[in-house]
Amino acid sequence: MIKTERLSKRYDTLTAVDDVSFEVHPGEVLGFLGPNGAGKTTTMRMLAGFISPTSGTASICGHDVETDTLAAKRSIGYLPEGAPLYGEMTVQGFLEFIADLRALTGSTRANRLDYAIGRLQLATVLEQTIETLSKGFRRRVGLAQALLPDPPVLILDEPTDGLDPNQKHEVRTLINEMSRGKIIIISTHLLEEVDAVCTRAIIIARGRIVADDTPQGLAARSRYHNAVSLQLDSAQDLVAARDAIAALPLVESVEMSERDARLTALPRAGAHILPSLSELAARQGMNLKELHLESGRLDEVFRTITA
């Protein structure tokens, strides 16, 4: 597993990471979330052995990142922020270089190179120098080098940064496929990425952990948990519908959007209001385009926790 205990990093008067402790076990995909400057990348760099903690400890698969550094690094595939690469190398040359560093030989080497090149769709750019690649392709090369040795731990800093929607889908599918037997930590700003691939999420703010839960558990903290969204055929009857819904005893408030003729009813203390709203809509003959139950909004939880 990955384990940190009271991990901290200070730069003079600035505390970038402050007393962070957590564990991650095989099969977990941990989303590491936080606003800019919260300490996400600093924590990832300490786990990967690129910078030393000021205090506290971190271990990878039982290897302390400070006292057993090489063994810890052998267990990791690391995609750093910005995926720094050797621009003058071709893609093929760079991946061969990484295979050398990782001591891959024989059929294992050939199989891992074929897998990384095929899975990240790099065959068409193998002879191009990395400096000539688009941002998306450079990111894919960075991912390929992290996957190449088939490590038990993947630490990925913004893995889908710069990718188009189709490429993001491919990478998220790949992460889901690999998650069964690996430990994966993903630093991301994209809340939809947490929903798509993560089994757990840690939110960090001002260097400290402020939440550690499943995505579903975090969504349940939202005031939109069990809210009901209704979209009417037209905005003509929107105000009357809002007033009728607001009068229901379990409804705390109603948000209205005239632009798309939508009402969102927020429940009191997470109460289940869908049955009473459905009954009201049928009784009053509301012409609905859409009626759905919300599980909660991660973006609202994120803003509330980190504000």
C-alpha positions in Angstrom: 0.0 0.0 0.0 0.9 3.7 0.0 1.1 5.2 3.5 1.9 8.7 4.7 2.2 9.7 8.3 2.1 13.4 9.3 3.8 14.3 6.0 4.8 18.0 5.8 6.8 20.2 3.5 7.8 23.8 4.4 9.7 26.4 2.4 10.9 29.0 4.8 7.7 30.6 6.0 5.5 28.8 3.5 3.9 25.5 4.6 3.0 23.7 1.3 1.9 20.4 2.9 0.9 20.3 6.5 0.6 17.1 8.6 -1.0 14.9 5.9 -1.7 11.2 6.7 -3.6 8.7 4.5 -3.3 5.1 3.2 -4.2 3.8 -0.3 -4.6 0.0 -0.9 -4.6 -2.1 -4.1 -7.7 -1.7 -6.2 -8.3 1.9 -5.1 -8.2 4.8 -7.5 -7.7 7.9 -5.3 -8.5 11.3 -6.6 -6.4 14.0 -5.0 -8.3 17.3 -5.3 -7.7 20.8 -4.3 -7.5 24.4 -5.6 -4.4 25.8 -7.1 -1.6 26.0 -4.5 -3.3 23.6 -2.1 -0.3 21.2 -2.0 -1.4 18.4 -4.4 1.6 18.4 -6.6 4.0 18.8 -3.7 2.5 15.7 -2.1 2.8 13.8 -5.3 6.4 14.8 -5.7 7.2 13.6 -2.1 5.5 10.3 -2.8 7.5 9.9 -6.0 10.8 10.7 -4.2 11.5 13.8 -6.2 11.5 16.1 -3.2 12.2 15.3 0.5 9.6 16.0 3.2 10.4 18.4 6.0 8.9 16.0 8.5 6.8 12.9 8.5 7.1 9.7 6.5 5.9 8.2 3.3 6.2 4.6 2.1 5.5 2.8 -1.2 4.7 -0.9 -1.0 6.6 -1.0 2.3 9.6 1.0 1.1 10.3 4.3 2.8 10.7 7.0 0.1 13.7 8.5 2.1 15.6 5.6 3.4 14.8 3.0 0.7 14.4 5.4 -2.2 15.4 3.1 -5.2 13.1 0.3 -4.1 10.2 2.7 -3.7 10.8 4.3 -7.1 11.0 0.8 -8.8 7.4 0.3 -7.6 6.1 3.5 -9.2 5.0 4.7 -12.6 5.0 8.5 -12.3 3.5 11.1 -14.6 4.7 14.5 -13.3 3.0 17.8 -13.8 3.6 19.0 -17.4 5.1 15.6 -18.4 8.7 16.9 -18.9 10.3 14.9 -21.7 13.4 15.0 -23.9 12.2 17.1 -26.8 15.1 16.1 -29.2 14.3 12.4 -28.9 11.9 10.5 -31.1 9.0 8.9 -29.4 10.4 5.5 -30.1 13.9 6.5 -28.9 12.5 7.9 -25.7 10.4 4.8 -24.9 13.4 2.6 -25.6 15.5 4.8 -23.3 12.9 4.4 -20.5 12.9 0.6 -21.1 16.7 0.7 -20.6 16.3 2.7 -17.3 13.7 0.2 -16.1 15.9 -2.7 -17.0 13.3 -4.3 -19.3 14.8 -7.1 -21.5 13.8 -9.8 -23.9 10.2 -10.6 -24.6 9.0 -8.6 -21.5 10.5 -5.5 -23.0 9.0 -6.1 -26.4 5.6 -6.9 -25.0 5.5 -3.8 -22.7 6.6 -1.5 -25.5 4.0 -2.9 -27.8 1.3 -2.5 -25.1 2.2 1.1 -24.2 2.5 2.2 -27.8 -0.7 0.5 -28.8 -2.8 1.5 -25.8 -1.8 5.1 -26.0 -2.2 5.1 -29.8 1.4 6.3 -30.5 2.2 4.2 -33.6 1.7 7.1 -36.0 4.2 9.4 -34.2 7.0 7.0 -33.2 9.6 8.6 -35.6 8.7 12.2 -34.7 10.7 14.1 -32.2 8.8 14.9 -29.0 9.3 18.6 -29.4 7.2 18.5 -32.6 4.2 16.8 -31.0 1.0 18.4 -29.9 0.3 18.9 -26.2 -2.1 15.9 -26.2 0.4 13.6 -27.8 3.2 14.7 -25.4 0.8 13.9 -22.6 0.2 10.4 -24.1 3.9 9.8 -24.4 4.3 10.7 -20.7 1.5 8.3 -19.8 3.2 5.6 -21.9 6.5 5.9 -20.0 4.6 5.6 -16.7 2.8 2.4 -17.8 5.8 0.8 -19.5 7.3 -1.2 -16.6 3.8 -2.4 -15.4 4.4 -1.0 -11.9 2.1 -1.8 -8.9 1.7 1.9 -8.2 0.7 4.7 -10.6 1.0 8.3 -9.5 -0.5 10.5 -12.2 -0.5 14.3 -12.0 -3.3 15.7 -14.2 -3.3 12.6 -16.6 -5.8 14.0 -19.0 -4.5 17.6 -19.2 -4.4 18.7 -22.8 -6.4 15.7 -24.2 -9.5 16.1 -26.3 -12.8 14.5 -25.1 -12.2 11.2 -27.1 -8.6 10.9 -25.7 -9.8 11.6 -22.2 -12.4 8.8 -22.5 -9.6 6.4 -23.7 -7.3 7.3 -20.8 -10.2 7.0 -18.2 -11.1 3.6 -19.7 -7.4 2.6 -19.4 -7.3 3.7 -15.7 -10.4 1.7 -15.0 -9.0 -1.4 -16.6 -5.7 -1.1 -14.7 -7.3 -0.4 -11.3 -8.1 -4.0 -10.4 -4.6 -4.9 -9.4 -2.9 -1.5 -8.9 -2.8 1.4 -6.5 -3.5 4.6 -8.5 -3.4 8.2 -7.3 -4.6 10.9 -9.6 -4.2 14.6 -9.0 -6.9 16.5 -11.0 -8.8 19.7 -11.2 -11.6 17.9 -13.1 -14.5 16.9 -10.9 -16.0 14.8 -13.7 -12.8 12.7 -13.6 -13.5 11.8 -10.0 -16.9 10.5 -11.0 -15.5 8.7 -14.0 -12.6 6.8 -12.5 -12.1 7.3 -8.7 -13.3 5.0 -5.9 -12.2 7.6 -3.3 -11.4 11.2 -3.1 -9.2 13.3 -0.8 -9.7 17.1 -0.9 -6.7 19.2 0.3 -6.8 22.9 1.0 -4.0 25.1 2.4 -1.8 22.0 2.7 -4.2 20.0 4.9 -6.7 17.2 4.2 -10.2 18.6 4.6 -12.2 15.6 3.3 -11.6 11.9 2.6 -14.6 10.0 1.3 -16.0 8.1 -1.7 -17.4 10.3 -4.6 -20.9 9.2 -3.6 -20.2 10.1 0.1 -18.9 13.6 -0.9 -21.9 14.1 -3.2 -24.3 13.3 -0.3 -22.9 16.3 1.6 -24.2 18.6 -1.1 -27.3 20.6 -0.4 -28.5 19.2 -3.8 -28.5 15.7 -2.5 -32.0 14.3 -3.2 -32.9 17.6 -4.9 -35.4 17.3 -7.8 -35.0 19.1 -11.1 -38.0 19.8 -13.4 -37.9 21.3 -16.9 -41.2 22.6 -18.2 -42.3 22.8 -21.9 -42.2 26.6 -21.6 -41.4 29.4 -19.1 -45.0 30.7 -19.2 -46.1 28.7 -16.1 -42.8 28.7 -14.3 -43.6 31.1 -11.5 -46.9 29.4 -10.6 -45.1 26.0 -10.7 -42.4 27.3 -8.4 -44.9 28.7 -5.9 -46.8 25.4 -5.8 -43.6 23.4 -5.3 -42.3 25.7 -2.6 -45.5 25.2 -0.6 -44.7 21.4 -0.2 -43.8 20.8 3.5 -40.5 18.9 2.7 -39.2 21.5 0.2 -36.8 24.0 1.7 -36.4 26.2 -1.3 -36.8 26.3 -5.1 -34.3 27.6 -7.6 -35.6 28.9 -10.9 -34.0 29.3 -14.3 -36.1 31.1 -16.9 -33.5 30.5 -19.6 -34.3 26.8 -19.9 -37.6 26.8 -17.9 -36.1 24.7 -15.1 -36.9 24.5 -11.4 -34.7 22.8 -8.9 -36.4 21.9 -5.6 -34.1 21.5 -2.6 -35.3 19.2 0.2 -35.2 19.8 3.9 -32.4 17.8 5.5 -32.0 15.5 2.5 -35.7 14.4 2.6 -37.0 12.3 -0.3 -39.3 14.7 -2.2 -39.5 13.0 -5.6 -42.8 11.2 -4.9 -44.6 14.4 -3.6 -43.3 16.4 -6.6 -44.3 13.8 -9.1 -47.8 13.7 -7.6 -48.0 17.5 -7.6 -46.9 17.7 -11.3 -49.6 15.1 -12.3 -52.3 16.8 -10.2 -51.7 20.3 -11.7 -51.1 19.0 -15.2 -47.6 20.4 -15.6 -46.2 19.8 -19.0 -42.8 18.5 -18.2 -39.8 17.8 -20.6 -37.8 16.3 -17.8 -38.0 15.2 -14.2 -35.0 13.7 -12.4 -33.5 13.1 -9.0 -30.1 14.6 -8.2 -27.5 12.7 -6.3 -25.6 15.8 -5.3 -23.1 18.2 -6.9 -19.4 17.7 -6.3 -18.5 21.2 -7.5 -20.7 22.7 -4.8 -19.2 20.4 -2.1 -15.7 21.3 -3.4 -16.4 25.1 -3.2 -17.9 24.8 0.3 -15.1 22.7 1.7 -12.2 24.7 0.2 -13.6 28.2 0.6 
